[in-house]
Amino acid sequence: VGYLSAVTGGQTEFPFLWIYGVSFAGAAVAAGALLERLRPFSGITSDISIEPAEEFRRDAAERLSREERILYWDVQNPRYVSFLSLLVPGALWVGAGLQCTTNIWAAGLLLVVGILLLFFYGGQRTLVTQEQIRVRYGILGITVLRLNVSEVRDVEVLRFSPLKDFGGYGIRRNRGMTAYYLRGDHGVVVSTDKKRKILIGSDTPSRLAAIIEVVAGFPHRDEVEVKEK
C-alpha cells in the first residue's frame, strides 16, 4: 500500500507506513488465533514408521554374511525444503532481473542468495556402508557428518521434541548431542567411543537403526525400543 501510494503520488522516496503493517499483522494474528479455537480437532497423520524391521534386518545380515556390499540410503526431503530451494530462488532471481538496471549490488545479492538456496534442494540424505555413516545435504551432496562404523558403541531409536529439545530443524546442538533432521520427531541416536551422541532424523528410524546395528556387528534385538527424550 505504501509503495503504490508513493508511485501514484509522484513521490521520490518510499515511506514505510507502520500503521498499515501493524494493522495487517495484528489482524492476521487475531484471525489465526480465532480460527485455531474454532476449528475441530484433527489428529496429525505422520509418515514416520517405527515398526520393527526384523525382515529387513535379517536380509541385511544375510547379505553381509555373503560378503555383499551394503549401501543404504535414508532420505528426509519435506515439502518446505523444495519450496525454499526452488520457489524462493525463483522469486529472488526475478527480483534480481528487475533490480539489475537500477541497483547492480542489490541484484547481485539476490542472485547469490538464490543460488545458495538452490544448493539445498534434495534435503538430507543419510548413507550407511560397512565402513561409514555419512549425512549429506542438498543437490551437491555436501557431507556434514562422517562417522566410522568402528566408532559406534550403541544405537537406539529416540522420540524427541524438535522445538523443545533443539529449538528448530536442520543441524542442531544441545548439551547432550548433535542432531541432523529436517522433519518429524523420531530419529536414531548413535553413541560413539569418544562419548559423543549423534541424532540422525529419519522417516523410518527402525530400519536405519537396524542397518547400523548390522554393519557395526551388534547382536540381534527382538524388537525396536523407542526411548523418550
Protein Blocks (a to p, Z undefined) as FASTA:
>chain_A
ZZmmmmmnopabdcddfklmmmmmmmmmmmmmmmmmmpccdddddfbdcbdckklmmmmm
mmmmnopacddddddddfklmmmmmmmmmmmmmmmmmmmmmmmmlmmmmmmmmmmmmmmg
oiaaddddfkbccddedjkopafbdcdfklpmbdcdddddfklmnopahjdddfkbccdd
fedjbdcddddfkopacddddfblmlmmmmmmmmnopacdfbdcdddZZ
